[in-house]
Amino acid sequence: MRRVTILILLFAGMQLIIPLEVARHGAQSESLLVFGFLVLAAYTMGELAKVLKLPMITGYLFAGILFGPWMLNVVPQPVIEELRPVERLAIALIAFLAGAELRWSELKERARAILTILGTELLLSFVLIVTALVVLRRYVPFFTGDAMMTEVLALAALFAAVAIVHSPAVTMALLSETGARGPVARTTLGVVLVADVVVVLLFSGAMALARAMVPAPGAGEGLSAGTLAWEIGGSVLVGAALGAAIALYLRFVQRELLMFAIVIAFFGAEIARLAHVETLLTLLVAGFVTENFSGGRGRELLHAMERSAAPFFVVFFALAGASIDLDNLAAMWMLALVVVLVRAAAIWAGATVGARWSGAGDDEQRYVWMGLISQAGVALGLVAVIANAYPTRGEEMRTLLLAVIAINTVVGQIAFKIALSRAREIVGEEGTVAAGESVTGVTRVE
């Protein structure tokens, strides 16, 4: 009851303060006020979710939905756009932390399980989603009534290339929240991270095929082979150089790590933007290089980064909730639900079979698939690319994809927490793995 009272007071306070501040200082002060409000309100909702045995991230998302433009409108659409830099910074922090959780020894040890699970579940998900769209093409809004089968297949492949994306952001945030550790956590993290690289390549191929089969006059220009090669290869090169510079800092300076952590994320994202490479992949590689080439000094930086990143993570997921268009979700929920169920079934079958083929443990065979349902940042970015490439059909595809992503984001994190609990990998729960073991299997300072 105390947390509900806090939410009511925060809401009432914003209703009184915002008109006065906007009148005196303009729209910029509204964005700052909303940022502070989101930190407090989303964190309070996260605590409420925790009481209900739900992941705190679920509370952050529902805070965004509740206070977003489609309900109470405390966070209007213009302010969401103003706060996009916070979202980009959070994604950069998440990517760096995710890369730093991958140790080379761990990748070599679990490479067979990660690659086999990833290959089977991605392939099966892609094929089944394309098949479902083709079978239901009369009810799919971005297929015209006289569309040829080649056109239907091309657009269905483009849709599926986004629909199969996983979410490193949700995975890392939930592992950080629960302190989960053990085989299920390690394998799931490895799969979602490697999947990002694979999906970017698959999406680029699907986009090239769609533009060849379904020309869109007036649409934005497609990616050339050279541009695509630079976005992928350049991300690795820039990320490796950034990671090497950070490793040198940790070896020879190692001061003011809390401030340095924020500087890394901010300038890393800006360097990626200026170099026209993929931010998520760049920071992921930087984190990986830092962890594996800093002579064991990266742990302190990661702890500093986790402390400094907390408010950005809260606002990131609250903004994701506020961006969900409830009208579009209501209009397409039946078709979206079909896609969600087909995708979940494919992930379950593919991940289970892949885990068995790779000789993974029983818990991984049973539960890893539950950690692969969530979708967030990368999927949202690819949706924007489609909308730019196809101004008319792309908007219809965007609506359906956002509905699918919204459902998967909420359901996926709940499913993953259940999986970690059943596998007894959540710190503090009875029967959990040894308290000193981290997600990557390395002793962690608590």
C-alpha positions as CSV (number, residue, x, y, z in Angstrom):
1,M,0.0,0.0,0.0
2,R,2.9,2.3,0.8
3,R,4.3,1.9,-2.8
4,V,0.9,2.6,-4.3
5,T,0.6,5.8,-2.2
6,I,4.0,6.9,-3.4
7,L,2.9,6.4,-7.0
8,I,-0.2,8.5,-6.5
9,L,1.8,11.2,-4.8
10,L,4.3,11.3,-7.6
11,F,1.6,11.5,-10.2
12,A,-0.2,14.3,-8.4
13,G,3.0,16.2,-7.9
14,M,3.8,16.0,-11.6
15,Q,0.3,17.2,-12.5
16,L,1.0,20.3,-10.4
17,I,4.6,21.0,-11.2
18,I,4.8,20.4,-15.0
19,P,2.5,23.2,-16.1
20,L,4.4,25.7,-13.8
21,E,7.8,24.5,-15.0
22,V,6.9,24.5,-18.7
23,A,5.5,28.0,-18.4
24,R,8.6,29.3,-16.7
25,H,11.5,27.4,-18.4
26,G,10.0,25.7,-21.5
27,A,9.9,22.2,-22.8
28,Q,13.4,21.2,-21.8
29,S,12.6,21.5,-18.1
30,E,9.7,19.1,-18.7
31,S,12.1,16.5,-20.1
32,L,14.3,16.7,-17.0
33,L,11.3,16.5,-14.7
34,V,9.9,13.5,-16.6
35,F,13.3,11.8,-16.4
36,G,13.4,12.1,-12.6
37,F,9.8,11.1,-12.4
38,L,10.4,7.9,-14.5
39,V,13.3,6.9,-12.3
40,L,11.2,7.1,-9.1
41,A,7.9,5.9,-10.5
42,A,9.4,3.0,-12.5
43,Y,11.5,1.9,-9.6
44,T,8.5,1.9,-7.3
45,M,6.5,-0.1,-9.9
46,G,9.5,-2.5,-10.0
47,E,9.3,-3.0,-6.3
48,L,5.6,-3.7,-6.6
49,A,6.3,-6.3,-9.3
50,K,8.9,-7.9,-6.9
51,V,6.2,-8.2,-4.2
52,L,4.1,-10.0,-6.8
53,K,7.0,-12.4,-7.6
54,L,7.5,-10.8,-11.0
55,P,10.8,-9.5,-12.5
56,M,11.4,-5.8,-11.7
57,I,11.8,-5.1,-15.4
58,T,8.1,-6.0,-15.8
59,G,7.3,-3.2,-13.3
60,Y,9.5,-0.8,-15.3
61,L,7.6,-1.6,-18.5
62,F,4.2,-1.3,-16.9
63,A,5.2,2.1,-15.4
64,G,6.0,3.3,-18.9
65,I,2.7,2.0,-20.2
66,L,0.7,3.5,-17.3
67,F,2.3,6.9,-17.5
68,G,2.9,6.9,-21.2
69,P,1.0,8.8,-24.0
70,W,-1.7,6.1,-24.4
71,M,-2.9,6.2,-20.8
72,L,-2.1,8.9,-18.2
73,N,0.1,10.9,-20.6
74,V,2.6,12.0,-17.9
75,V,5.3,11.0,-20.4
76,P,4.0,12.5,-23.7
77,Q,5.4,11.5,-27.1
78,P,7.6,14.6,-27.6
79,V,9.3,14.0,-24.3
80,I,9.9,10.3,-25.2
81,E,11.8,11.6,-28.3
82,E,13.7,14.1,-26.1
83,L,14.8,11.3,-23.9
84,R,16.1,9.1,-26.8
85,P,19.8,9.9,-25.8
86,V,19.2,8.2,-22.5
87,E,17.9,5.2,-24.3
88,R,21.0,5.1,-26.5
89,L,23.3,5.4,-23.5
90,A,21.5,2.6,-21.8
91,I,21.9,0.4,-24.8
92,A,25.6,1.2,-25.0
93,L,26.0,0.3,-21.3
94,I,24.1,-2.9,-21.7
95,A,26.1,-3.9,-24.7
96,F,29.4,-3.3,-23.0
97,L,28.4,-5.2,-19.9
98,A,27.1,-8.1,-22.0
99,G,30.4,-8.3,-23.9
100,A,32.3,-8.2,-20.7
101,E,30.3,-11.2,-19.4
102,L,31.8,-13.3,-22.2
103,R,35.2,-14.8,-21.4
104,W,37.2,-16.5,-24.2
105,S,37.7,-19.6,-22.1
106,E,33.9,-19.7,-21.5
107,L,33.1,-19.3,-25.2
108,K,35.5,-22.1,-26.1
109,E,34.0,-24.4,-23.4
110,R,30.4,-23.8,-24.4
111,A,30.8,-23.1,-28.2
112,R,29.2,-26.3,-29.3
113,A,26.1,-25.8,-27.1
114,I,25.7,-22.1,-28.0
115,L,26.1,-22.6,-31.8
116,T,24.0,-25.7,-32.0
117,I,21.1,-24.2,-30.0
118,L,21.3,-20.9,-31.9
119,G,21.4,-22.5,-35.3
120,T,18.4,-24.9,-34.7
121,E,16.1,-22.4,-33.0
122,L,16.8,-19.5,-35.3
123,L,16.4,-21.6,-38.5
124,L,13.2,-23.2,-37.2
125,S,11.7,-19.9,-36.0
126,F,12.5,-18.2,-39.3
127,V,10.9,-21.1,-41.4
128,L,7.8,-21.4,-39.2
129,I,7.1,-17.7,-39.1
130,V,7.4,-17.3,-42.8
131,T,5.1,-20.4,-43.3
132,A,2.5,-18.9,-40.9
133,L,2.4,-15.6,-42.7
134,V,2.1,-17.3,-46.1
135,V,-0.8,-19.5,-44.9
136,L,-2.5,-16.5,-43.3
137,R,-1.7,-14.0,-46.1
138,R,-5.3,-13.0,-46.5
139,Y,-5.3,-11.6,-43.0
140,V,-1.8,-10.0,-43.1
141,P,-2.2,-6.2,-43.8
142,F,1.1,-5.6,-45.7
143,F,0.2,-8.2,-48.3
144,T,-2.0,-6.9,-51.2
145,G,-4.8,-9.0,-52.5
146,D,-3.1,-9.5,-55.9
147,A,0.4,-10.1,-54.6
148,M,2.5,-12.8,-56.3
149,M,3.9,-15.6,-54.2
150,T,7.5,-14.3,-54.7
151,E,6.4,-11.0,-53.3
152,V,4.6,-12.6,-50.3
153,L,7.7,-14.8,-49.6
154,A,10.1,-11.8,-49.8
155,L,8.1,-9.6,-47.4
156,A,7.4,-12.6,-45.1
157,A,11.1,-13.3,-44.9
158,L,11.8,-9.6,-44.1
159,F,9.2,-9.8,-41.3
160,A,10.6,-13.0,-39.9
161,A,14.2,-11.7,-39.9
162,V,13.0,-9.2,-37.3
163,A,10.6,-11.4,-35.5
164,I,13.3,-14.0,-34.6
165,V,15.5,-11.4,-32.8
166,H,16.3,-12.0,-29.1
167,S,17.1,-9.4,-26.5
168,P,20.5,-9.1,-24.8
169,A,19.2,-6.0,-23.0
170,V,16.4,-7.9,-21.2
171,T,18.6,-10.9,-20.6
172,M,21.5,-8.9,-19.0
173,A,19.1,-6.8,-17.0
174,L,17.3,-9.9,-15.6
175,L,20.6,-11.7,-14.8
176,S,21.8,-8.6,-13.0
177,E,18.6,-8.2,-11.1
178,T,18.4,-11.9,-9.9
179,G,22.2,-12.5,-9.6
180,A,21.4,-15.7,-11.6
181,R,24.4,-18.0,-12.3
182,G,24.9,-21.5,-13.7
183,P,24.6,-23.4,-17.0
184,V,21.2,-22.1,-18.0
185,A,22.2,-18.4,-17.4
186,R,25.6,-18.8,-19.2
187,T,24.2,-20.7,-22.2
188,T,21.2,-18.3,-22.6
189,L,23.5,-15.3,-22.4
190,G,25.9,-16.8,-25.0
191,V,23.1,-17.6,-27.4
192,V,21.4,-14.1,-27.3
193,L,24.8,-12.3,-27.8
194,V,26.0,-14.4,-30.7
195,A,22.4,-14.2,-32.2
196,D,22.7,-10.4,-32.6
197,V,25.6,-10.8,-35.1
198,V,23.8,-13.6,-37.0
199,V,20.5,-11.7,-37.1
200,V,22.0,-8.5,-38.4
201,L,23.5,-10.4,-41.3
202,L,20.2,-12.3,-41.9
203,F,18.2,-9.1,-41.8
204,S,20.5,-7.4,-44.3
205,G,20.1,-10.3,-46.7
206,A,16.3,-10.3,-46.3
207,M,16.2,-6.6,-46.9
208,A,18.2,-6.9,-50.1
209,L,15.9,-9.7,-51.3
210,A,12.7,-7.8,-50.5
211,R,13.9,-4.7,-52.3
212,A,14.8,-6.8,-55.4
213,M,11.4,-8.6,-55.3
214,V,9.2,-5.7,-54.1
215,P,10.5,-2.4,-55.2
216,A,9.3,0.6,-53.2
217,P,9.5,3.9,-55.2
218,G,10.5,6.8,-53.1
219,A,11.9,4.7,-50.3
220,G,15.2,5.2,-48.6
221,E,18.3,3.7,-50.4
222,G,19.3,0.2,-49.5
223,L,22.6,-0.9,-48.0
224,S,25.3,-1.7,-50.5
225,A,27.6,-4.7,-50.0
226,G,30.4,-2.4,-49.1
227,T,28.3,-0.5,-46.5
228,L,27.1,-3.7,-45.0
229,A,30.6,-5.1,-44.8
230,W,31.8,-2.0,-43.0
231,E,28.9,-1.9,-40.6
232,I,29.8,-5.5,-39.4
233,G,33.5,-5.6,-39.9
234,G,34.0,-1.9,-38.9
235,S,32.0,-2.6,-35.7
236,V,34.5,-5.3,-34.8
237,L,37.5,-3.2,-35.6
238,V,36.3,0.0,-33.8
239,G,35.1,-2.1,-30.8
240,A,38.4,-3.9,-30.6
241,A,40.4,-0.7,-30.7
242,L,38.1,0.9,-28.0
243,G,38.4,-2.2,-25.8
244,A,42.2,-2.2,-26.2
245,A,42.4,1.5,-25.1
246,I,40.2,0.7,-22.0
247,A,42.3,-2.3,-21.1
248,L,45.5,-0.1,-21.2
249,Y,43.7,2.4,-18.9
250,L,42.9,-0.3,-16.5
251,R,46.4,-1.7,-16.5
252,F,48.2,1.6,-16.0
253,V,45.8,4.2,-14.5
254,Q,42.7,2.5,-12.9
255,R,41.3,5.7,-11.3
256,E,37.9,7.3,-11.1
257,L,36.2,4.1,-12.5
258,L,32.7,5.3,-11.7
259,M,33.0,8.3,-14.0
260,F,35.1,6.4,-16.5
261,A,32.3,3.9,-16.9
262,I,29.9,6.5,-18.1
263,V,32.5,8.1,-20.3
264,I,33.1,4.7,-22.0
265,A,29.4,4.3,-22.9
266,F,28.9,7.8,-24.0
267,F,32.0,8.2,-26.2
268,G,31.7,4.6,-27.4
269,A,28.2,5.2,-28.7
270,E,29.4,8.5,-30.3
271,I,32.4,6.9,-31.9
272,A,30.2,4.2,-33.4
273,R,27.8,6.8,-34.7
274,L,30.5,8.9,-36.3
275,A,32.2,5.8,-37.8
276,H,28.8,4.6,-39.2
277,V,29.1,1.3,-37.5
278,E,26.6,-0.7,-35.4
279,T,26.6,0.6,-31.8
280,L,25.5,-2.5,-30.1
281,L,28.1,-4.7,-31.8
282,T,30.8,-2.1,-31.3
283,L,30.3,-1.9,-27.5
284,L,29.8,-5.6,-27.2
285,V,33.2,-6.2,-28.8
286,A,34.8,-3.5,-26.6
287,G,33.5,-5.1,-23.5
288,F,34.7,-8.5,-24.6
289,V,38.2,-7.2,-25.4
290,T,38.4,-5.3,-22.1
291,E,37.4,-8.3,-20.0
292,N,39.8,-10.7,-21.8
293,F,42.9,-8.4,-22.2
294,S,43.0,-6.3,-19.1
295,G,44.9,-8.8,-17.0
296,G,41.9,-9.5,-14.7
297,R,41.4,-5.8,-13.8
298,G,38.1,-5.5,-15.6
299,R,35.9,-6.7,-12.7
300,E,36.2,-3.4,-10.8
301,L,35.2,-1.5,-13.9
302,L,32.2,-3.7,-14.4
303,H,31.0,-3.2,-10.8
304,A,31.4,0.6,-11.2
305,M,29.5,0.5,-14.5
306,E,26.7,-1.6,-13.0
307,R,26.3,1.0,-10.2
308,S,26.3,4.0,-12.5
309,A,24.0,2.3,-15.1
310,A,21.1,1.5,-12.7
311,P,19.0,4.7,-13.3
312,F,19.6,4.5,-17.0
313,F,18.3,0.9,-17.1
314,V,15.2,1.9,-15.2
315,V,14.4,4.7,-17.6
316,F,15.3,2.6,-20.7
317,F,12.7,0.0,-19.9
318,A,10.1,2.5,-18.8
319,L,10.5,4.3,-22.2
320,A,10.2,1.0,-24.0
321,G,6.8,0.6,-22.2
322,A,5.8,4.2,-23.0
323,S,6.6,3.6,-26.7
324,I,4.1,0.7,-27.0
325,D,1.1,1.9,-29.1
326,L,-1.9,0.3,-27.3
327,D,-4.2,1.2,-30.1
328,N,-2.1,-0.7,-32.6
329,L,-1.7,-3.5,-30.2
330,A,-5.5,-3.8,-29.8
331,A,-6.1,-3.7,-33.5
332,M,-3.7,-6.5,-34.4
333,W,-3.6,-8.6,-31.2
334,M,-5.0,-11.8,-32.8
335,L,-2.5,-11.9,-35.6
336,A,0.3,-10.8,-33.3
337,L,-0.7,-13.6,-30.9
338,V,-0.4,-16.2,-33.7
339,V,3.1,-15.0,-34.5
340,V,4.0,-15.0,-30.8
341,L,2.8,-18.6,-30.3
342,V,4.4,-19.8,-33.5
343,R,7.7,-18.2,-32.5
344,A,7.6,-19.6,-29.0
345,A,6.8,-23.1,-30.2
346,A,9.7,-22.9,-32.7
347,I,12.1,-21.6,-30.0
348,W,11.1,-24.4,-27.6
349,A,11.5,-27.1,-30.3
350,G,14.7,-25.7,-31.7
351,A,16.5,-24.9,-28.5
352,T,15.5,-28.3,-26.9
353,V,16.7,-30.3,-29.9
354,G,19.8,-28.2,-30.2
355,A,20.7,-28.6,-26.6
356,R,20.2,-32.4,-26.9
357,W,22.4,-32.6,-30.0
358,S,25.1,-30.6,-28.4
359,G,25.2,-32.8,-25.3
360,A,24.1,-30.0,-22.9
361,G,22.9,-30.7,-19.4
362,D,19.3,-31.6,-18.5
363,D,18.6,-28.1,-17.1
364,E,19.8,-26.5,-20.4
365,Q,17.6,-28.8,-22.4
366,R,14.6,-28.0,-20.3
367,Y,14.9,-24.2,-19.6
368,V,17.2,-22.4,-22.1
369,W,14.3,-21.8,-24.5
370,M,12.5,-19.8,-21.9
371,G,15.3,-17.2,-21.9
372,L,15.1,-16.7,-25.7
373,I,11.5,-15.3,-25.9
374,S,12.2,-11.6,-24.9
375,Q,12.7,-8.9,-27.6
376,A,13.7,-5.2,-27.2
377,G,16.3,-2.8,-28.5
378,V,17.8,-4.4,-31.6
379,A,14.3,-5.5,-32.8
380,L,13.0,-2.0,-32.4
381,G,15.9,-0.6,-34.4
382,L,15.3,-3.1,-37.3
383,V,11.6,-2.1,-37.3
384,A,12.6,1.5,-37.9
385,V,14.8,0.4,-40.9
386,I,11.8,-1.4,-42.5
387,A,9.5,1.6,-42.0
388,N,12.1,3.8,-43.7
389,A,12.5,1.3,-46.6
390,Y,8.8,0.8,-47.2
391,P,6.9,4.0,-46.3
392,T,3.4,2.4,-46.7
393,R,3.7,-1.3,-46.2
394,G,6.6,-0.8,-43.8
395,E,4.2,1.1,-41.5
396,E,1.8,-1.8,-41.5
397,M,4.6,-4.2,-40.9
398,R,5.9,-2.0,-38.1
399,T,2.5,-2.0,-36.4
400,L,2.4,-5.8,-36.3
401,L,6.0,-6.2,-35.3
402,L,5.6,-3.7,-32.4
403,A,2.6,-5.7,-31.2
404,V,4.7,-8.9,-31.3
405,I,7.6,-7.3,-29.6
406,A,5.4,-5.8,-26.8
407,I,3.9,-9.2,-26.0
408,N,7.3,-11.0,-26.1
409,T,9.0,-8.4,-24.0
410,V,6.5,-8.8,-21.2
411,V,6.0,-12.6,-21.4
412,G,9.6,-13.3,-22.1
413,Q,11.1,-11.9,-19.0
414,I,8.6,-13.6,-16.7
415,A,9.3,-16.9,-18.5
416,F,13.1,-16.5,-18.1
417,K,12.8,-15.8,-14.4
418,I,10.7,-18.9,-14.0
419,A,13.4,-20.9,-15.9
420,L,16.2,-19.5,-13.7
421,S,14.2,-20.3,-10.5
422,R,13.4,-23.9,-11.6
423,A,17.0,-24.4,-12.5
424,R,17.9,-23.2,-9.0
425,E,20.3,-20.5,-10.3
426,I,19.0,-17.4,-8.7
427,V,21.2,-16.1,-5.9
428,G,19.5,-16.3,-2.5
429,E,17.0,-19.1,-3.5
430,E,17.2,-22.4,-1.7
431,G,19.4,-24.8,-3.7
432,T,21.1,-22.2,-5.8
433,V,24.6,-22.8,-7.2
434,A,27.7,-21.8,-5.3
435,A,27.6,-18.1,-4.2
436,G,31.0,-17.2,-5.6
437,E,30.2,-18.4,-9.2
438,S,29.3,-15.7,-11.6
439,V,27.3,-15.9,-14.8
440,T,30.4,-16.6,-16.7
441,G,31.7,-19.1,-14.2
442,V,34.4,-16.7,-12.8
443,T,34.6,-15.9,-9.1
444,R,32.8,-12.7,-8.5
445,V,33.4,-10.1,-5.8
446,E,30.0,-9.4,-4.0
